Amino acid sequence: MQKNSIYEGAVEALGTDGEGIIKSEGTTAFVPFCLVGERVKFKALKVNGNIAYGKLEEVLTPAYSRVNPPCPVFGKCGGCAIQHMDYAEQLVFKRQTVQNSLFKIGGVSFNVGDTVPCESQYRYRNKLALPIGEINGETVCGFYSLHSHRIVPVKDCLIQSEWAKTVIAAIENFAKAKHISGYNEQTRKGILRRVVVREVKGKYIFALVTTKIIDVSYLLKELEKSFEDFTFLLNVNAAQNNVIFSKEWRICRGNGYFEAEDCNIKYKAGANTFLQINDNVRAKLYARVLEEAEEGAAALDLYSGGGMLTAMLAKKCGLAYGVEIVEEASRCADELKAANGLEEKMFNICGKVEENIDKVFSLTLGKRRIIVCDPPRKGMERSVVKAIVQSGADKIILVSCNPSTLARDLGLLTGTLEDINGALFKMGGENGIYKIESITPFDMFPQTKHVETLAVLSKKV
């Protein structure tokens, strides 16, 4: 296969990013925006031995599941990779992604359950995070194109809530009226870097990231035309990196946070508060977690963040410990505990996860012990997996946003993988002390390749 040449082939399968897998002339080509069973023409953009990466040129024979993407920047923006796939097929694709990752990466053979759907395939996100830049002298909001920091300008986003287009218009009107430029990552010039908006039960938290302090009174008036209950923060970040927020905050309107209640838990939400971006699927996911957490047990919530799930577990089980290494998040968890009257049921520990599992379990002798773990995208550190195995917990409930790292962690917990001097080896059987009871994907992110997964394991008797 030659670079920049046009080829024709049949799509045999989909990769984990939703790209079509096509075998042609002894080469396996990965081509985005294809569907299984289609015959397509594609251009080879990169060829490395018997692996190629291509660009879809024409669909010669479309699949029954192909639909017309409604977004005008689909294929340019790096967000929605499978908007050309009907929703029923998206759910199947995500289940297969989890299933294939488990087997290929973790050596785990388990029948994954059907993907739990989202009630709204569009307009489901409660959080907007947009880079602001400059194109041809004009300040624009948009999303990054795939594998780059090149901004694709947008006036709306169909997976965001309806208010997203109002926010974009307000930012661009503000920039134009006050002659304020967007930030250029190459030249390091410009003022407006990013806008982040969170909706919490009909209330809004706005955070504008700039390279210096600016007057935002015009922007506030623009927002007040459409939003009533909102707080506004200015974050000054002149650092030459990709970190969204600096530590320099200024409150320009309101208190800088909102008090809210979800799943019978009162909490404070700010610009930096972590909450799942899909209210509908989050409720389904957390409800399933609580179903698995028995009353009277002692629950240990690892990577507990601001303590929302720890508090829910405390109410259900009667006793829950949260372990979180970030001091600010642990302080928020203590505030949440007090706000919900959980002083005798909820205990927060600031420290490394692997160093506190045995300490907590030494305080819960005689109780059935459950570990709930929702790690970052990179999954659990090997030391955490080892500490969990050594703890002898009766049940493990894992929540993961990355099928690849979930497969690795499950392989280590069930013994289908073994870590030997930092290298992973497939063992050809389940040799661990835990067995998988269920694995369920949740479609937290419709139209994208991403999937949230809940795995439940029990200790072998």
N, C-alpha and C positions, 0 to 999 in steps of 0.2 A: 504494500500500500504506500502511495506517495503523497507527501504533504501537498495540500491545496488541490488535489484531484477530486473529482466527483465519483461517487460510488453508489451502488444500489444494493439493497439487501432487505432481509426479513428480520423483524424484531423478535428475538427468542425469549427475552426476559427483561426485567427491570432491575437496575441497581438500587442501592440503598438511598441514593439521591433522587430516584425517580427517573433516571436516564435509561434510554433504550440500549440493550446489549445486542449487537449485530456482529455476526461472524462472516467475514468476507476475505477471500484470497489469503487464507491462513492467518488473518489478523482479527482480533476481537476489538470492535469499535464501540465506544460509549458515546451515545448521541442523545442529548436532552430533548424533551418534549415529544417523545415517541411513546407508543403503546404496544403492548404485546399483540402479535399477530399482524401488525401493519407491515406493509412493504413501502420502503421510503428511499428517497435519494438524499445523500448527505455529502458534505464536503469535509475531507480530512484536514483538520486544523493543526494537529500535532501527532506525529508518529514516533513511537519509541519501541523499537523491536517489533514484537507481535501485538503490541497494544497501541490503539489509536483513540484520539478524542475528536469528535466531529461536530458539525453544525447541520441541523436539519434544513434541507433545501426544499423538499416537497414530499407530501404524503401521497403515495400512489394508490394505496388501498387502505382506507381508514378503518380503524377498529370500531365495533359497535358502541364502545364506551367513550368514544371521543366526543367532546362537546366544544362549542365555540367559547373561548375564554372571554368574559365580559370586561376584563381590565384592559385599558388601552396601552399599558406599558408591560403587559405580560410578555415574558421572554427577554425584556431589557432589565427590569428590576430584579434584584436577587432574592426576592421574598417568596413568592408563590411558584413552586416548581411543578405542581400537578393540577393547575387550574383547567387544563385541557382534558382532564379525566372526570367522568361523572362521579357523583358522590358515593354511590354504592361501590364503585370500583376503587375509590380512594380508601374506603374502609378495609377492603380486601387487601389492597397493596400494603397498608400499614400492618395488618396482621402478618402478612407474609414477610415483611421486613424484619419484624421481631423474631418470627419463627426461623428465618434463614440465619440471622445473626447469632441466635442461640446455638445453632448446630455448627456453623462454620467457625465461629470464634471461640465459643465456650465448650464445644463438644457435647452440648445439652440436647437430648432428644425429648421433647415434651410438646404435647398438643396445645398450642396457644389458643385461648378463647377468642371469640369474635370481638372486633373493635367496638367499644361503646361509642355511639355517635354523638355529635353535637347537634342540638336542636336548630341552630342557625349556622348555615354553611358560610355565610358572609356576615359582616357587621358584628362580629363576636368579641373583638378585642376591647378591653377596658383601659388599655395603655397605649399611648402614641409616643414614639421616640424618633424624631426626624433630624438628620443632619441639615445644616443650612450652609449654602455655599454661594458661589458667584459664577455665572455662566454668561459670557459676552457682556460683561459689565452690569448684569442684572442679578439681584439677590433672589435666590430660589430655595424652596424646600423640596426635599425628595428623599429617595432611598438609594443606597449604594447598589450598583450593578454587581453581578455575581463575581466573587473573588477579586473585588477591587474596592477602592474608595472613590470611584467616579460617581458623582451624584446624578441620578435619573430624576429630573424634575417631575413633580406630580401636583395636581390640584385636589386630589382625593385618593383614598385607598379603600377598596371595597371590603377588606377584612377588618378595617377599623370601624368604630362607631360613626354614626352620621356626623357627629360634631367635628370630625377630623378636617373636613373641607373648610369649615368655618375658621378653625385655628390656622390652617395654612394661609387662607386669604388674609386674616388679620396680621400675621407675621409679615407677609409680603407687602401689604399696604403700609405697615409701620416702617419697614425698611425703605420703601420708595418715598414716603412722605418726609422722613427724617434723614434721608440720604445716608443710611447706615449699610455698610457692605457686609456680605456674607464672608465666612472664613475660607481661605485658600490654604489647603494643607501643604501644597508645594512651596508657595512663597512665604507661608506663615504670616500672611497679612489678612486683614479683615477683622470684623468685630463679632458678628453673630455666628455662633458655632453649632448650637443645637437647641431644639425645643422638646421638652418632655412633658406630657400631660397624663394624669391618672384620674379616672372617674371612679369615685367611691360612693355608691348608693345615691347617685344624682348630684353629688358634690364633686368639685374639680380642684385638682392641685396642678398648677402650672409652674414649670421651672424653665427659665431661659438661661442658657449658658453663653457667656460672652467673654471676650478677652480682656475687657476692662469695664469699670463701672459706667453705666449709661443711664439716661433718664428714660423711664419706661411709661411715663404717664399717658402718652398718646396710645400706646399699645393697650394699656389697661382700659381706656375709654372704648377702644375698638372691641375688646373682649366683653365689656359690660353691655354691649348691644345685644349679645346672644347668650351670655352666661350670667346667672344671678349669684349663685352660691359658689364662690371660688376663692382660693388663696393663691398668691403669686409670689414666687421666689426668684431672685437673681443669683446665679452662681457664676463667680468670676474665675475663669480657668484659662490662664495664658501659657500653660505647660505645653511643650511640644511632644505630646504623646496622644494616644487614642483613649485615654481614660475620660469617661463622660463628665464626671463631676470632680471639682476640687473641694477642699475643705472650707472655702470662703463663701459663705451664704449671706444674703441680705433678704429680709422679708419686706416686700413692697406692698402687699395687701393681705389682710387676714392674719391668721396665727401661724401660718406656715405648715399647718397640718389639719386633719379633720378627725373627729372621733366618729367611729362607726361601729356597727354590730353585724356579725356574720356567723352563721352556724351557732347562734346563741353565745357568741364570744364578743365582748366589747374590746375594741382596740383603737389605737391611734395610727393613722396613715399619713406618711409624709412623702416627699419626692423620692426618697431612697428606700422606702419600705418595700420588701419583696412580697408580692401577692401574685397568685396565678392570674394570667391575663384573660382567662375565659371563665366567667362566673358560673355559667351553666355546667360545664364539664368539671370544674373544680368542686362544685357541690356534689356531683356524682362520685368523684374520686374520693373525697374525704368521707363521704357516707360509707363507701366500701371499706375504707381503712378502719372506720369505727366499728363496722360489722365484725371485723376480724379481731378487734381488741375486746377481750372478755371483761366483764365486770368483776371486780375483786382482784384482778391481776395488777402487777407492777409494770408500767410501761416506761421504756427508755427511748427517748426521741433523740436520734443522732443528727448532727448538722441542723439544729433546731431553729436557727435564725431568731426571729422576733417572738417566737413562742406560740404562734397561733395553733399549730397542731398539738403542741404539748398541752396547751390549755384544754383542747377538745378531748384529748386522751385522759387528762386529769378528771374531767367531769364524768367520762364514761367509765373509766377503770377505778377511780377513787384515789389513785396514786400515780404520778408521772414525773419523770425527771427529763430535763432538756439539757443537752450538751452542745455548746456553741463556742467557737474559738474567738469570734469577733466581739470585742468588748461592748461596742455600741449596741449590737443586736441583743446581747445578753442583758444589758440594762433595759432595753425596750421590753424584753420578756418579763423582767421583774415588775415593770410598770403594769404590764398586762395582767400579771398574776394578781396584783393588788386591786386593779380595777374590776376584776371578776370574783373577788373574794375567795381566791384559791390558795391562800397562805398555807393551809394544812394539807393540801393535795398536790401542789405543783412546786417543784424545786428546780432552779436553774443553775447550771454550772458553767462557768467560763473557763475553757481549757481545751486541750487536745482530746478528740473523741477517743482515741485508742488508749489514753492514759486514765480514762474515767469509767470505762465499762465495768471493770471488776470492782472498783470502789463503790459504784452505785449498787451493784448486785450483792455486795457484802452487807448492804443495809436492808435487803429485801428477802432475806432467808425465809423459807416457808411459803412464799407466794409464787404463783405461776408468773413467769417473767417473759415479757414481750419486748422485742426490739423493733422500733419503727425507724426507718432510715431513708431520708430523701437527700442524697448527696448532690454536689454540683455535677455539671455535665461530664467532667472527667472521671466520675465514679468514685468509688472508695479507694483510699490508699491501701496498699497491701497490708500495712500494719494494722489497719482498722479491720480488714477481713479476718486476719489472724486473731485479733482480740475478740471478735464476735464468735468465732469458732471455739475459742478457748473458754468463752463465758458460759457455754452450755445453755443459752437462752432456749425457752420452750418453743417460741415462735418468732419468726423474722418476717417483717412486712417491709418490702422494698418498693420505693417509688423512684422511677428513673425517667429522664428525658432523653436518654441516649441508648438505643438498643445495643450498640457495640460494647460500651462499658458495662451495661447490665449483663450481657452475655459472659463477659470476663468474670464479673463478680459472682454470678450464679455458678459458673464453672468452678471457682475456687471454694465456694460454700458447699457445693454438692460433691466435690471430689472428681469431677470430670476433667478438671485442670489441676495441675500442681505447679507451684512456684519453686523452681530449683535455681538458687543463686541468681534470682532476678529474672530468669527466663521462664516462660510458660510452656508446659508440655501437656498434650492431651493424653488422658490416662485410659481411655477406652471403657470407662464404666463409672458408676456413681460410688465413689469410695469415701465420701465425706459423711459427717454425722447428721446432715440435713437433707431432707427430700422436698421437692417442689410439690405444693398442693394445687396451686393455680397461677396462671399468668394471664393478665387481661390488659390489652391495649386500650387507651382512652384517647379519643381524637380531640385533644386540647387545641390543635392547630390546623383546622380544615384549610384546604387548598395548598398547604405546604407539605414538605417531606417529613416533617417532625411528628413525633408521637410520644405520648406519655404512657408509661407502662407500670402496672402494679403486679408485683410478684409476692406470693405468700409461701413461706417455707415452714416446715415443722421439724422438730427434732426426732430422729429415728429412735424407736423404742428397742 
